[in-house]
Amino acid sequence: MAERANSSIAEAACQGHPDPMGSTLIVVAVVGAVALTERSTEHLPFAIAALLCNAALLLIFVADFDRAILLAGIVAIAIAGASTVKFDHSALKLTISDLPLVFAGTVPFLALQYPRMMLGMLVSIVLFVAVSIAVLLYAAGPPISLAFRLLLFNVAVIGFAAAVATKGGVAPSRLMLTQRRGFYSTFMASLVDRVCWRQFGGLALSDIANDPLPLKEATPARSDDSPDIIIIQHESVFDPRIFGLPVEPIVEELLSPADGQHGRLNVDIFGGGSWQSEFSLLTGLSSASFGSSAYYLFKKGAGRFHSSLPHSLASLGYRTTLMSSCRRGFLSYDRFYSSIGIHERMFIEDLPPPFDARCFEATNSDAMFLDAVIDAHIKSVTDHPAPHFLYVLTNFNHGPHDRRLVPAGQFEKQRAFAAASLPDAGYAEYYARLAKTASTWQKLKRRLASRFPGRPMLIVHYGDHQPVLTRRIAHRLTCRGDARDAFTTFYAIEALNMSRTPFGSGRGADLDIAFLGTVALQHAGLPLDPVFSTRASLLDDCREAYFGSASERKRQFHRTLVDLGLIDLVPNVPPAR
């Protein structure tokens, strides 16, 4: 009799009758864990639908419900964890289009810059594998028949498809990339988002309309001058006053010059990826429009952007020069900058003595680099009297800021000033580096003014992105600003020897970096070709949020650039809906 009863129980189990109490507890525990990582009730139904769909998929292979739901929960928590780490270092959550970045040289860079974070990720991966193996070996429940497994999978897919179509599905997840919630749901939404997958095929604009925007007439020059234009990208520099922290006069003069114009600058990146800011400034486009390809724009985009700030200035007779604090082999800098109209490209190995590239790379000192840059610029102006466009890329304030790059005995008062404002060693180091850069620039500006007393110059400073350090600053100051605050830096525009400047001094409009090149042309009083004239007309539509703007005219403008062959997409794809 006992043998017959045991046989009946085994037969029932094989037909798909798991222990309801145990399975219910497992489901409640897994759903609860996912809910905690989501931090959002709005997208929780979508996250649960995705979780159950994954569990149904795994059920086909593991054949029992207990292990399927446990493994789906482990995967969900791992995704949320990885997305949280990415968010802390880039202010953007993880999506499927980020996966190619793993093979783009980011891992060695992150290991060098953030060894603790990478060690934590390695430990987490080992733990994930160990727990998954343990579940597979020791957490098996009653087996379920293949027919019932397939039925459950079809039901789960239908449920997930219904969740995708709801307000908590794909489209809203695109708008949540900068919000600290919905980590798992955002990644799962990207799996069925054709905009994310499109990026794997080459360059594709995500904000482009079907119909073009007619270009405006060219704008005539507003001044007889053709001033030299010097644009300096200050690596990882932000204005401490964004967080309510005070600055000293020497730093204030760099961030908001008394005789110039200044304001907040919206950028596409946080923590790294400086070349994306460079791309946006020089092409007048948002790197974010290209999705995951934004990281590869210098490689994929070489020869594909035919309207740019350097091209425009070259057509006006300017001599265009790049001076980079990197070596020539970094990414595809040399090829990309050549393709957008920069004729002379100098890297640290090209700068003549007494500049020492190996010595410089120990600290990336702005004092050393900018002094050599101005030496080279003075020589170029002396040899070639034509107006010059000089684009300078620094690297002094790149993180991490737990390394002391400002030597002991230098800028100690500034370090103490910062520590009194915020008792954080990383911020004190950041501020000491910033103060050193500001002091260096004041000396070099006086040198330029005295060396060329009658030569007009327009100088633009800006920060390419905030360093990861600002996450800690915001936490310590309990700042609760907008999610976009992490993408805010600064810009400052000042003039030397210009008899008439078409802009006033003081606080200017907040700008998106895609507009900064156009604004520089306007402030220089130079003529704008039809493309730049049309882009200038979009300022009122978009202002401080180019990519984030819902402007239809901007989307139509992008279509015009593609139709005119000024942007070569790879492949040429229809617009996103």
Secondary structure by P-SEA (a helix, b strand, c coil): caaaaaaaaaaaaaaccccaaaaaaaaaaaaaaaaaaaccccaaaaaaaaaaaaaaaaaaacccaaaaaaaaaaaaaaaaaaaaaaaaaccbbbccccccccccaaaaaaaaacaaaaaaaaaaaaaaaaaaaaaacccccccccaaaaaaaaaaaaaaaaaaaacccccaaaaaacccccaaaaaaaaaaacaaaaaaaacccccccccbbbbbccccccccccccbbbbbbbccccccccccccccaaaaaaaccccbbbbbbbbcccccaaaaaaaaaaacccccccccccccccccccccccccaaaaaaaaccbbbbbbcccccccaaaaaaaaaccccccccccccccccaaaaaacccaaaaaaaaaaaaaaaaaacccbbbbbbbbccccccccccccccccaaaaaaaaaaacccaaaaaaaaaaaaaaaaaaaaaaaaaaacccbbbbbbbbbccccaaaaaaaaaaccccccccccccbbbbbbcccccccccccccccccccaaaaaaaaaacccccaaaaaaaaacccccccccccccaaaaaaaaaaaaaccccccccccccc
